[in-house]
Amino acid sequence: MASIRQVQITFDCAEPERVARFWSEVLGYTAPPPEGFASWTEFDRTAPPGHQGAAYASCADPSGVGPRLFFQRVPEGKVVKNRVHLDVRAGTGLVGEERLAALEAECVRLIQLGAVRGQLLRADGVNESCQVMQDVEGNEFCLD
């Protein structure tokens, strides 16, 4: 049996292109349109009536190492806390005040992109500090 070597992370959202742009900036990803199309708008025109209007977008790691992120429009809004979230590794290998400074610097950058700051979870002797955040549609993620 073959092993699965790649994963795609899918986000349900109201504005796929907006959320894809946000995560592209956060992660340094690119947002290429589907193969054979010059843009997501061109791809969107091929959707059946009633399904057009930027229903999908994606972004990918230009190095091909990280997972592709896929964004699909859904009619319902976010209701409760995410059961799965992304950890953005902004403080890897850092501890104490140095880690807090790295998390704060990245937090400030992401707020400028439209993120919202949540609770700062301070080191507790078992886990290092992390900063809870929300993306442009309220999906939780952590600066770790």
C-alpha positions in Angstrom: 0.0 0.0 0.0 1.3 3.4 -0.9 2.1 6.0 1.8 0.5 9.4 1.6 3.2 12.0 1.3 1.4 15.3 1.0 -1.6 16.9 2.7 -3.7 19.9 1.8 -5.3 22.0 4.6 -8.8 23.2 3.7 -10.5 26.3 5.2 -14.2 26.9 5.0 -14.7 30.7 4.6 -16.8 33.5 3.3 -14.2 35.2 1.1 -11.7 32.7 -0.2 -9.5 35.1 -2.1 -9.1 37.4 0.9 -8.2 34.6 3.3 -5.8 33.1 0.7 -4.1 36.5 0.4 -3.7 36.8 4.2 -2.2 33.3 4.6 0.1 33.9 1.6 1.5 36.9 3.3 1.8 35.2 6.7 3.6 32.2 5.3 5.5 33.6 2.3 3.3 31.4 0.0 2.3 32.1 -3.5 -1.3 31.9 -4.8 -1.1 30.5 -8.3 -4.4 29.9 -10.2 -5.4 26.3 -11.1 -3.3 24.7 -13.9 -4.4 25.9 -17.3 -5.8 29.2 -16.1 -4.2 32.7 -16.0 -6.1 33.7 -12.9 -8.6 32.6 -10.3 -11.1 34.9 -12.0 -10.7 33.1 -15.3 -11.1 29.7 -13.5 -14.2 31.1 -11.7 -15.9 31.8 -15.0 -15.9 28.1 -15.8 -18.1 27.3 -12.8 -21.8 26.6 -13.4 -24.2 29.5 -12.8 -24.9 29.9 -9.1 -21.4 28.7 -8.2 -19.5 31.6 -9.6 -18.0 34.5 -7.5 -14.6 33.5 -6.2 -15.8 30.3 -4.6 -12.2 28.9 -4.3 -8.7 30.0 -3.8 -5.4 28.4 -2.7 -1.9 29.2 -1.8 1.2 27.0 -1.8 4.8 27.0 -0.5 7.0 28.0 -3.4 9.6 25.6 -2.3 7.1 22.7 -2.3 7.9 21.7 1.2 4.9 23.0 3.1 1.3 21.9 2.6 -1.0 23.6 0.1 -3.8 25.7 1.7 -7.2 25.5 0.0 -10.0 28.0 0.7 -13.6 27.2 -0.2 -16.6 29.5 0.2 -19.4 28.1 2.4 -22.7 29.8 3.2 -22.5 29.5 7.0 -20.3 31.6 9.3 -17.8 30.3 11.9 -19.7 29.4 15.0 -17.3 27.8 17.5 -13.6 27.4 18.2 -11.6 25.5 15.5 -11.0 21.9 16.3 -7.8 22.1 14.2 -5.6 25.1 13.9 -2.2 26.1 12.4 0.8 26.9 14.5 3.0 29.5 12.8 6.5 28.8 14.1 7.8 32.3 14.8 9.8 31.5 18.0 11.3 28.0 17.3 14.3 27.4 19.5 13.9 30.6 21.5 13.0 30.8 25.2 12.1 33.4 27.8 12.2 37.1 26.8 13.9 36.4 23.5 10.9 34.2 22.5 8.4 36.7 23.7 10.1 39.4 21.6 10.0 37.2 18.5 6.3 36.4 19.0 5.5 40.1 19.6 7.3 41.2 16.5 5.5 38.6 14.3 2.2 39.5 16.0 2.6 43.1 15.1 3.3 42.2 11.5 0.3 40.0 11.3 -2.0 42.6 12.8 -1.0 44.9 10.0 -2.3 42.1 7.6 -5.7 42.0 9.4 -5.0 39.4 12.1 -6.4 39.9 15.6 -4.4 39.3 18.8 -5.8 36.9 21.3 -4.4 35.6 24.6 -0.7 35.3 25.3 -0.1 31.9 26.8 3.1 32.3 28.9 5.6 29.5 29.5 4.6 27.3 32.3 7.6 25.0 32.9 6.2 22.4 30.4 5.3 24.5 27.3 7.0 27.6 25.9 5.0 30.8 25.4 2.7 31.2 22.4 0.5 33.9 21.2 -3.1 33.0 20.2 -4.3 34.9 17.1 -7.2 35.0 14.6 -7.0 35.4 10.9 -9.1 37.8 8.8 -12.2 35.6 9.2 -11.8 34.7 12.9 -10.0 31.3 12.5 -7.7 30.7 15.4 -4.0 30.0 15.0 -1.0 30.3 17.3 2.3 32.0 17.0 4.5 29.3 18.4 
